[in-house]
Amino acid sequence: MTMLRAESVTLGYARNPVVHDVTLDITEGGVGLIGESGSGKTTLARAFLGLLTPMSGNIWYGDQTLKKSDLRKFRKDVQPVFQAEALDPRMRVGTSIAEALPRAARSRVTELLEQVGLDPDLATRRPHQLSGGQRQRVVIARALAVGPRLLILDEPTSALDVTVQARILDLLASLDTERLLITHNLAVVERLCRTSHVLFAGRVVESGPTGDLLAAPAHPYTLALRDAVPKLGGDPPQAKGRTEAVPAATGCAYRLRCPLAVPECERPPAPRDVQGRQVACHRAEDVLGVT
Ligand code: SF4
């Protein structure tokens, strides 16, 4: 079932587009948006949260566009989980969670702390008195407070050390709530997302079942990300050679970094169906041949 849909969405800031004509669905089973810094994944997440209005195209929530839907219900159903630094340092943990709850449900703070694996006694502490992993659990508890259908998680574990990351991922995997996960780390989507979309320079270059993308990438950029998979807690993969994208009008945006580029790549590749996934690459079959 589709919960959110971006339809031909172009997004940007001060009239400069950074996401170009993207169409994708947020479906059940977890969805990953994968790409390096500047790929447009966080901008797309902001649009899915209703924080950024598309320059063109629409975000659909069920059968209504976000512009027309009941925004109060939408904000209850779709909750962001950012990095733990977003917690107010002056506020006690219990107050911070209670603030997100309806007045009649404030006694649920204990239940929510237990749900995310924290000792309820931590409710009286301030964020700086907690470890990084505990703070991230508090952020998740806050997001769960209103009973959302979908969590939008932006690099929820990247600031944590490896063992703590693994425990937070276990927690997220155990929740009933659906998730859209934004990350540079393929090791994370593998655990939490049935479907993934790989973004490069504001365009979706490959979409499909996460297992297929990891087992046999069909786009050279997905292949480069997969082969640079950091261990949980590692740094984002570093690009080799030139790092700038090429404007689409002059061809494939990945052309200057692509080891498989040929003269045909001076023509922008349109997304097409290749072995059960959508790929924007003239040489997807060749990439599959080497994976
Ligand atoms: S279209 Fe060409 S340049 Fe772009 S990713 Fe495919 S092979 Fe590389």
Boltz pocket constraint, residues with backbone or C-beta under 6 A from the ligand:
constraints:
  - pocket:
      binder: B
      contacts: [[A, 219], [A, 220], [A, 221], [A, 252], [A, 253], [A, 254], [A, 255], [A, 256], [A, 258], [A, 259], [A, 260], [A, 261], [A, 262], [A, 264], [A, 265], [A, 267], [A, 269], [A, 280], [A, 281], [A, 282], [A, 283], [A, 284]]
      max_distance: 6.0
